[in-house]
């Protein structure tokens, strides 16, 4: 479903007024959210499945990452991936307790 890439320059786009939010809870009980920021109103069942997969993979919370080849750790750096929904490819950005699906 998702291929990981770490992109230190990844910045989420500003939230759209029509962004769709799907709420959940991490394995530790913390609230987390998946946001459809595409403006395309992706199917809610698909969004719930993606959120459940992110929770199952323990993708939310604090993470320490080293930029490719770097010797310094960055706390809470966004992770990016490509995700296909239907026939379209989107960008997935995972922040601390929020994930966003955006168009390229």
Residue, then its C-alpha position, 0 to 999 in steps of 0.5 A: x500500500x505504501x512505500x517509505x521515503x524520508x524527505x527532510x524538506x517535506x512540508x505539508x500543503x496548507x489545510x484546505x477548507x474542505x479537508x476531510x478528517x478521520x479520527x482514530x487512536x494509536x496503540x497507546x490510546x493517543x488521538x491521531x488523525x488522517x486528513x484527506x487534503x486532496x479536495x477530491x473527497x476520497x472514499x471514507x472506507x479507504x481512508x479508514x483502512x489507511x488510518x488503521x494500517x498506519x496505527x497497526x504499523x505504529x507510525x504515529x508518535x515521536x520518531x528520531x531520524x537521521x537525514x540520509x547519510x547524516x550524523x545528526x538526529x532530527x526529532x519529529x521529522x515528517x515521513x513521506x511516502x507515495x500511496x495509490x488510491x484507485x488509479x491515482x498516486x498521492x503523497x502521504x505525509x506522516x507527522x507526529x499524530x497526524x497523517x495527510x494525503x495530498x496531491x502531487 
